[in-house]
């Protein structure tokens, strides 16, 4: 029991890193599991197409009761009696030449398998970006809680000091009332910030597909210590060149084009003659069939002659055999009736409603469609990267401007607090300065996290993954 409690405490105290969150999301995400199943289906299709190169073989067997005039399946003579028969046959065939149709089909399925795997990688990339954004939102909302907590503590301290001065008659009651209202507003801001943390936690849990009620806490690295590349090292042209070689979507499109080209070649091969070899082994059984089990020499007259009124019997020069018959056994008949065949066949498509030609034309159109899709996705990738670079530049400028604004607000609040303490500033004016500082801090933190995330997106496109 103690060990169980210790395990629960350890689990509750676990802090999730970004890498752990991404890995868990990829493991648990249902969409990833579905795309993985599609990859398995593609693998099965590829394996089956490779096995189709080898000869096919089949065994068939049947038995029947026959009555009336029909052909004996073992002796092939016409009979009118009823009998029970059985037939067995082993057949095999293999295509010798089909204008590389099967070879191209195998190659097409191989590229389809590679495309399916790239599609899974693309989905994982999308999930990684989504999880990283949710993770950074939690870090941001945690910072907002810290700022709101400090703001509330300052307002409470000011209210305490002002209440003492009001009770001593040095300040009017209005000053205390204004600060009480400010404390209430700061409390509401803190509650709202904590609610944002909980909401962002639930969103991240949903992306990770873990229980919403499970204890959960993220590792919170100081935002100032999160490594970020210099924006000069992330020029959009260079990032785009790297993304073309690394992003799964681009690999997926390349693989689909190659698969479409091989499918077109296979469809073209189907329009030409094909040569196949075939062979078969068979035997049969008839329950009415008989076989010789023995013979007896017999000397008997074959006729007679009459000479001078006297009858004389005529005997053959040699005795003849009298044969004894019995029902032929099952395995004996199979051995006696064993037959074989082997041959070549030529199949020439002459007229089939233009179905083969239509299949080839559709395959060629599909190649062009895949090429256009690749161009479209490449254009979108380039647009996304340039937009991400421009957004990173803007966020960097906003962050730098926000830092200056924060420094100004801190200095202004410091002066305002000193003037308030000597009675040269009203409570309303002090609260205004304090709110300005609060907004400047929130804006600075928001700008900083926005800048970090946009830089991480650029690093991701460059192929460096996601790391904090």
HELIX and SHEET records of a PDB file:
HELIX    1   1 UNK A    2  UNK A   13  1                                  12    
HELIX    2   2 UNK A   18  UNK A   28  1                                  11    
HELIX    3   3 UNK A   30  UNK A   51  1                                  22    
HELIX    4   4 UNK A  101  UNK A  167  1                                  67    
HELIX    5   5 UNK A  173  UNK A  208  1                                  36    
HELIX    6   6 UNK A  223  UNK A  225  5                                   3    
HELIX    7   7 UNK A  231  UNK A  233  5                                   3    
HELIX    8   8 UNK A  236  UNK A  246  1                                  11    
HELIX    9   9 UNK A  248  UNK A  269  1                                  22    
HELIX   10  10 UNK A  330  UNK A  336  1                                   7    
HELIX   11  11 UNK A  355  UNK A  421  1                                  67    
HELIX   12  12 UNK A  427  UNK A  462  1                                  36    
SHEET    1   A 4 UNK A  56  UNK A  66  0                                        
SHEET    2   A 4 UNK A  83  UNK A  97 -1                                        
SHEET    3   A 4 UNK A 274  UNK A 286 -1                                        
SHEET    4   A 4 UNK A 339  UNK A 347 -1                                        
SHEET    1   B 2 UNK A  70  UNK A  71  0                                        
SHEET    2   B 2 UNK A  78  UNK A  79 -1                                        
SHEET    1   C 2 UNK A 290  UNK A 298  0                                        
SHEET    2   C 2 UNK A 320  UNK A 327 -1                                        
SHEET    1   D 2 UNK A 301  UNK A 307  0                                        
SHEET    2   D 2 UNK A 310  UNK A 315 -1                                        
END                                                                             
